[in-house]
């Protein structure tokens, strides 16, 4: 039979699942992972430990109850406003190695390096070992991956687990075995416990592509997808179920929820409140251009044109392949992954732009697919092969345009990219048109073009080891862009040129908007899921494996923020010095500390340094400062019972929000307690 025109025009492909991987590729992969690990770890001394999460990890490392619940304090009175999955890993590291910047941040480095290896394994079965090495290199040099690899932000773990899910999916779609798809669903569920509903953003891609392309009948494939979906739900939601079953007075209050509901924290505070207004920046509009703004595209999107070629071109070239063709299945899966996230980021309010790290694996895989498929068409002499030089030229032009948004940052990049691109494209054309091209032409074209495409993102990724080009502890970012706490379009410093912030200070802190900050729905609003529910008592004094006082203090050099945020810890992080927190706790211990709590802090972010200094702290107000986890009546009862004698007002938190909900509690403190004018910190009251 004569092959159809569509089939004959498609690039020839082999079964990549059985292609032998040359030894040099394994050596190159190992070298890449070592270099990536060293580069990522080089940024740890910058100390990007989060003001809010850092003290919680300290508490979790010193109390198993706090560890399980993801509590902010060693007494496990108030959880974080996120699920505890990745923070539990950080806390285990801190428990084993002692709490330090290195022990907290090293798990992120490990996850980032492991993600490079797993993406290699995934693409190797899909497009072969050489393409896999290229995809791993693209991921390793993606700027936002490098920026988050040495930050406490948990998106690195989200990315790693989702790539693992993609690897299991690849095995499932090639074999049609339910076990691999169940593993895929379980890994997505694990990712949910790291970053909640964002992890489910890959489910349309994984489910649809498996149902369309896996071996077996429709009924069988449908059953597999349903079973894997049930596993995903069970693994995703188990912690929420436990938090719902355990009586409220036997567990911490759930931060992020005015009704003390884990479901409201996850689906109200962290999901629906992000989609109640326009897209783009918090409270902003114009979301359709969000991923193409210079602040966002420079972090993850240098290869957007090639990724588009891989998706659209792959669908065209492979349209006549058998239904179970694994290469087409992979193109569809990665393409739907990319489109789903692009829609979510465009339609929602993105509290932190570093969320786009979830795009990085899809961009890397599709960009490499675009090059591989178009290269095969080019070598075969097909007219569609001209998409290769066109796609490369478009990516180079996009790279030059993005880089010129920051003319004062690594100004040598633009001429270097242009020269390498011209040489590479010339060699590519020579390979096509010369009657007998030299054998070195094809390798020269590949090398020059690869260098021209990767040198700019690699340079941006390398910049994250420098103070001033790493973003802030709440908004990690690469290069001179605005902090990743908000939207794109304006370089640091407010001018068109960008560059290092004045004095080399940690850039990007100003204007960063954490989750729940202005522009997000207040936990007490209707979207929280259960407005008006009466708060329950904050706890009943459960035993803890730390004494109420005299706990080990935070090691020297830890960065955190506290009341006023006037001083700095390690890595330029804003915060009250360790000495002042320790001095305040020593003063309290000399002035009749409570039997259960040494200090209550209104505004939990203001209590972080006291947790790090070893204090038995009662945090009040949560991340936003408006969570009613302790009422005036409950505080009065604690004081009357001798459990607490010292309250710190104005302890931070709230992020500028209206804290009128604290008025009753604050009024009670000011009317029934005496200001400690001789204490080392202002705002401290002695009660009872």
N, C-alpha and C positions, 0 to 999 in steps of 0.2 A: 504494500500500500504506500501511497505517496503522503508524506507528512503534510499537515496543514500549514499554511503560511504562518499562522501564529506560532505553531510549535517550532517550525524551522527557524524563526527569528529569535526564539528564546535562547539565552545563554545556556551552554551545556553545563550540567551539574552532576556531581557524583554523590553517592550515599556517604555523607560526611561522618555518619556515626561509626563507620568502619575504616576511615582514612587514618593511616598511621601518622602519628605526630613525630616529626624529626627531633632528634636530641637537641639540636640548636635552639629549637623553639622552647623546649622546657628550660634550657639554660637562660634564654632571653626572658622568659616569664619570671623565673626566680630572681633574676637581676632586677627586673622592673619592680617586683614586689618589695625587694629589699630597699631599692632606691626610694620608692614611694613611702615605705615605712620610716626610713631615716628622715626624709623630707617632712613628712607629717609630724613626726615626733619633735623635729627641730622647732616647731611652733609651740610646744607645750610650755616652755619658760615664759611665754607671754601671759600665761595665767588666765585663760578665758574660762574661769569658773563662774557660773551664773550666781547672781546675788540671791536669788530665790531658791534655786535647786541645790546649790552647794551646801548650805547648812542642813537641808533636808537629808542629803546623802550622808552627812556626818551623823545625824541622828539615826538614820537607818543602819549605819555601820556599827552603832553602839547599842542597838535594841532590836531584837528579832521581831517584836511586835510592830515597832515602827517600820522595820524592813518590809514586813508583809503588807502593811497598809499603805506604804509610801508616805509616812507621816513627816511633818515638818519639825517635830520635836521628839525628844527621847521618851517623853511620857505618852506619846501617841495620842494626842488630843485633837489634832487637826491634820488632815491629809494635804498633799499637794493638789493642785487643780488639774492634774493629769493622771493617767494610769501609771502605775509604778514600774512597769516592765524593765525599761532600760536603766532606770535609776537603781533598781535592785542589783543589776550587774555592776554598776559603779560602786555601790555600797559594799558588795562582796569584795571587790578589789581593795577598797579602803579598809575593810576589816582584816584582810590578809596582809596587806603591805603597810597599814597605817594610813591615816587620813593625810593626804598631801595633794598638791596640784597634780603630781605625776600619777598617783594612784587613781584619782578621779578621772583624769583625761586619757590615760593609757588605753582603757577599753575602747574608746572611740577610734584611736589609731589602729588597734587590732581589727576592729570591724571594717574600717575603710580599706585596709590592705586585703583582708579576706574577701571583701566585695570584688576587688579586682580579680582575684583568683577564681571566684565562683562565676563571674561574668565570662571569663576565659573558658571555663568548663561548659557553660551554657552555649556560647557561640560556636565552640569547637564541634559540638554535635549538630549544629545547625548549618554552619557555612564552612567548616573546616578549620584546621589549626592556625593557618596564617591569618585568616580573617579574625579568629579568636584573639590572637596576639594583638592585632590592630585595635580591636574593640577594647581590650583590657588597657591598652596604652591611652586610648581616648578617655576612658573613665578615670584613670589615674591622674591625668593632667587636666581634668575638669576643675576649674577654679573653685566652685562652691564645694566640691568634694574635699579639696585640700583645706579650705577654710573651716569646714565643720569637723574635719578629722581630728583637730586638736582643740575642739571646743566641747563644753559639756552638753550642748544642744544634742538631742537624741535622734535627729533626723538621719544621722549616719547609720544607726542601728536599723531604722526603718528601711533605708535603701538596701542594706545588706540582706535583711530577711526577705524583702521582695525579690531580690535577685536570686536568692535561694529558691523561692517559690517558682520563679521562671525556669530555673534549672530542673526542678522536679516536674514542672509542666512539660518541658521539652522531652523528658523521658516518657511522660504519660502519652503525649500526642504521637510519639513515634512507635510506642509499643501497644497502646490501647489498654494498658493495665490500670485497673482501678487503684491499686496501692500507691502508684506514683501520683495520681491526681489527689488522693486523700492526703498524702504528704504535702502536696502543693497547698491544699486548703488549710492544713494545720499550720504551715509556715505563714500564710496570710493572717491566720488567727493570732499567731505570736506577734506579728507586726502590729496588729490592732492593739495589743497590750503595750506597745511602744508609743504609737502615735494615733491611736483611736481610729476614727472613721476614715482618715486619709489613707490608711492601709487598704481599705476596701475599694479604693479607686482603681485597682488593677483587676478587680473581679470581672467586669465586663469583658476585658481583653482575654483573660484566661478561660472564662466559661464559654464565650462565643466561639473563640478559635478552636477550643477542644471539641465542642459540639459539631462544628463544621468540618473539621479535618481529621479527627482521630479515626482509627480503624474501628470497624464494627457497625452494627445496625443503628438506626436512629434511636430505637428504643433502648438499646444498650448504652449509647452515648448519653442519652437523656438521664438514664438512671445513674450513671457515673457522676454527671454534673450535680444531680440532686444530692447524692450521698456526700460528695465533697463539699457541697454547700452547707449541709448540716454540720459536718466536721468543722468547717470554718466558723460557723455561728457558735458552736459549743466552745471551741478554743478561744474565740474572741471574747465571749461574754461571761466566762466563768467567774471572773473577779467581781463583775457587777452583780451577778446572782448572789455570790457570797456576801457582798456588802449589803444586799437587800434582805437577806435571810437573817443575818446577825442583828440582834436588837441594837437600836441606836445608842443605848447607854452602855453597850459592851464593845463599841468600836469608836474610832475617831469620827469627828464631824468631817463631812466631805466638802473640801474647799471647792469653790466654783458653783456651789448650789446653796441658795438661800433656804431650801427645804431639806437639806441634808440628804440628798438623793444622788447616788452614783450615776443613775440613768440621766438625771437632769444635768449633771456635770458634763457627761460625755456628749449627749445628744442635744442639749439645750445650749449650755455655755460654750462648748467647744465646737459645735456644728451649726445649728440653726441660727445662732446669733451672728455668725459670720456671713450669712446669706440673706439678711433682712434688708440690706441696703445695696447700693451699687457696687460694682466690682473694682478691682485695682487696689489702691491703698486703703487703709482703714477709713471707712466712711466716704471713700472717694468714688469716682465714676470713671467711665472711659476704660473699662477693663479689657476690651478687645485688643488693645495695643499693649497690654501689660507685659506680655512675654517678650515683646520686641523693644521695650525701653532699654536704654543703654545700661542702666544699673542691673537689670535682670539678665539680659542677653549676654553680657560679658561674664556672667557667673556660670551659665549652663548652655548657652546657645550659639557658640562660635560656628558650629557645624549644622545649623538649621537647614541651609539649602541642600546639603548632602543627605540629611535625614529625610527631607521631603522627597528627594530623588529615590531613596531606598524604599519609601512607602509607596508612592504613586508609581514609580518605575517598576518596582517589584511586582505590584499587582498587574501591571500591563504585561511584563515579560513572562510572568508565570501563570497567566490566565488560563492557558490550555493544558496545564499540568493535571495529572490525576488528582482526584479529590483529596487523597491522603498525602499528597506531596508535603514533606515536612518543611521545606524551605518556604513555600508559600504560606504555610501555617504560621511560621515564625514571623514573616513579614506582616501578616494580619495581626498577630498578637501584639507585637511591638508597636505597630501603627495605632491600634485601638488604645493601647496603654498611653501613647503620646497624646492622642486626640482627647481622650477622657480627662487627663490632667490639664490639658490646655483649656478645655471648657470650664473645668472647675476653678482654675485660677483666674479665668477671665470673668466669670459670672459672680464669684464670691468676693468677699472682702479679705484680702490677704494680710493678716496681721504681721507676718514676717516673710520677707521675700525669699529667705533661705529655704522655705518650703519647696521651692522648685528643684531641690536636689533629687526629688523623686522622678524628675524628668531625665536625669543624667543617664541611667542605663538604657532607656529607649532611644535617646539621641545617639548614644555611642553605637548601639547595635544597628540602628537603621542607617546611620551615616556610613558605617562599614559595609552594610549590605548594598547601599547605593553604589559605592565604589566597586565592590566585587562583581555585582551583576552587570554594571555598565562596562567594566573592564573586559569581561568575557564577551559581551556583545561587540566591543571595540576590536578585540583580537580576532573575532570571527568575521569581521568586515561588515556587520549589519549596520544599516543606516541609524538604528536606535543607539548604536555605540557612541554617536556624537553627543549623547547626553553626558558622557563622562567628562570631556573637556568643558562642556557648558556648565555642568554642575560644579566642577572644581573652580572654574572662573567665577561663578556666582558666589561660592563660599569665600574665595579670596577677596572679592570685592566687598562682601559683607564684613569680613574681618578688618579690612582697611577702614571701612566706614565706622565700625565700632571703635577701633583704636584711635581714630582721629577725634573722637569725642573727648579724649584725654590726652591732648598733645604734649603735656608736660610729664607724662608718665611713660617711661621706657620708650622714648622717642625714636630709638633705633629700630623698633619693631616694624614700622610701616615700610621703610626702604628695604629691609631684609625680606619681608614677606613678598614684596613686589619682585625683587630680583630672583628669589627662589621660585616664585610662581611662574615668571616668564621663562626661566631655564627649564623648569619641569614641563610646562606646556609645549615648549619648543621641542624638547626631547620626545614628548608624547606624539606630536605631529610627525616628527622625523621617523619614528618607529612605524607609523602608518603609511607614509608616502615614499620613503626611500626604497629603492628596488631591493637593495641588500643592506639593510641597516646594520651597523656594528652591534655585536652582542651586548655591549655595555649600554646601549641606548635605553632599553626597557628598564633595567635596574636604576639607571640615572634618572629617568623620568619618575619612577616610583619614589626614589629617595628624595628628590628635590621637592616633589609635590607633597609628600608626607611631612617633610620638614616645614614647608610653607604653611601647611594647614595646622600643625600642632605647636609651632614655636610660640605663637601668641598665647593660647590658653595655658601652655606650660609655664611661660614667664609669669603670667598672672597667678597661677597656682603657687609658684615659688615665692611670690611676693608675700604670701600669707605668713611667712616666718619673720617678717619685719614689723616692728611696732609702727603703727600708722597705716599699714596696708593689710590688716587682719580683721578689720571690723571691731565690734565691741563684744563684751561677754554676753550681751543679750541679742546681738545682731551680727554674727560673724559674716565676713565678706572678704573677697579677694580684691586687691588693687585699690585704686583711689575712688571707688564709687561711694555713693551715699550709703549710710548704714543700712543693712538689710532689715531694719525694723520697719521700713516703710516702702513706698513705691519707688519707681525708677525715674530716670530722666535728668537728675541733677548731680553732678560730681560733688565730691566733698569740697567744702570751702565755698560752695554756692556759685562758683564761676564755671565757665565753659572748659577751662583747662584742667581742673582737678589738681592732683598732686598731693604731696604729703601735707597733713594738717600742720598749722603753725606750731613750731616747737617740737614736732614729732610726737605729740600726744596721741593717746589712743583715739583713733578717729571713729566717727560714726555713732558715738553714744547719744549725742543730742538728736532728738527727733525719733529715736527708736521707740516703737510702741509694742510692748509685750501683749500676749493674749489677755483679754479682759480689760485692756486699757481704754482710754477714750475712743469712741467709735465702735466699741463692742457692747452688746447688750448687757446690762447689769444683771448679776446673778439673781437679784430679786425681782427681775422683770418677768412678764408673763411667759416668755420663752423658756425660762428655767425649768418649766415642766410642772411645778406644783406650787404656785404662788400662794402665800397666805398660810401655808402649813406651819403649825406651831413648832418652834424649835424644841429639841429635847435637851436633857442635861448633858453636859459635855463629857461625862465619863464618871467612873467610880473608883479611881485610884488603883488600877490593875498593877500587878507587880512588874518591875522592869529590871533588866540586868545591869542597869547603871544606878548608882546611889543618887539620892536627890541632890547632893552637892559633892564638890570635890572631884568632879569628872575630869578626865584629861583635857587639857586645853588644846586649842588649835595650834598646829605647828607654825613656827614663824614663817612669814611670807605668804600666808593665804590671803587671797583677795576676796572681799565681801563688802557689802554696803549696809549701812545702818542709819540711825537717826541723823539726818542732815546730809549724809553722804559727803562730808567735807574733806576727809582724808583718803589716802589710797593704800591698798595692800599690794600684793605681788602683781606684776604684770600691768601696773597702771590701773588696776580696778578701783573704782570709787568705793569708799566705805570708811566707817569709824575704825580707828586703829584697834588691833587686838588688845593693846595695853589698856585702853580706856574701858573696853568691855570687861576685861579681867579685873580692873580696878573697881569698877562699879559692882561686880559680883562680890569682890572681897568686902566692900563697904556694906553690902546687904547682909552678908554672912556674919558680919560683926554687929548687926543691928536687928536681931530677932528675925531670921528668915522663917518662912512658912514651913510647915511640916511636909507639905507636898510640892509646893512650887516656890522657888526663890523669887521669881519675877513674872508678872503678867505684862505683856507688851501689846498695846493696841496698834495693830498694823503689823502683820507677821513679818514683813520684810525688814522692819526695824528690829525684830528679835533675832535675826540670823546670826549676828556676831556674838550674841549672848549664848546661843546654842553652841556655836563653834568654840566659845571660851569655856564650855563645860557646864553651863547653867541649866537648872531645871526650870524651863521657860514654859509659860502658858501663852501661846499665840492667840490673839483675838483679832478678828476682822478678815483674815485670809489675804489672798493676793491683792484683791481690789480694795481691801479695808472696809468692806461693807457686809461681810458675811456675819450673820448673827449667831455665831457658835457659842457665845457667852453673853447672857443678858445681865442687866444690872442686878436683878434678884439673885441670879446664880453667883455673881461675883460677891455680893453681900453675904451669901451663905458660906462661901469659901473663907471669907475674912472672919466671919463669926466662928467658924470651926477651927480657925488657926492654921488652915491649909495654905494661906497666902497673906502676905502683909505688904507687898511692894508692887506698885503698878506704874508702868511707864507710859505716859500719854504722848501723843505726837511721835510715835515710834516708827513712822514711815508707812509704806503701803499706800494703796489708793490710787497711785499714779495720777494724781490730780483730780480724781473723781469726787463727786459729792459724797461726803461721809456723814451726812445728816443722820443716818441710821445709828451712829455712835453717840448721838447727843444725850440720850438717856443715861448710858453707861458713863460717859464723860462727866455729866452733871453729878451723878452719884459719887464718883471719885473725888471731884473737886469739893463737894459738900461734906463728905464723910471722912476724907483722908487729909493728911497734912503734907504740904510740899516739903520735900527734903532739900532744903537750901544748901546744905553742906555736902550733898552727894556729888560724885564726880561727873554726873550727867544731869542736864536740865530736864524737867518734865517728870521727875520721879516723885511719887507720892507714897507715903507710909500710911497704911490703913490698919485700924484695930490696935 
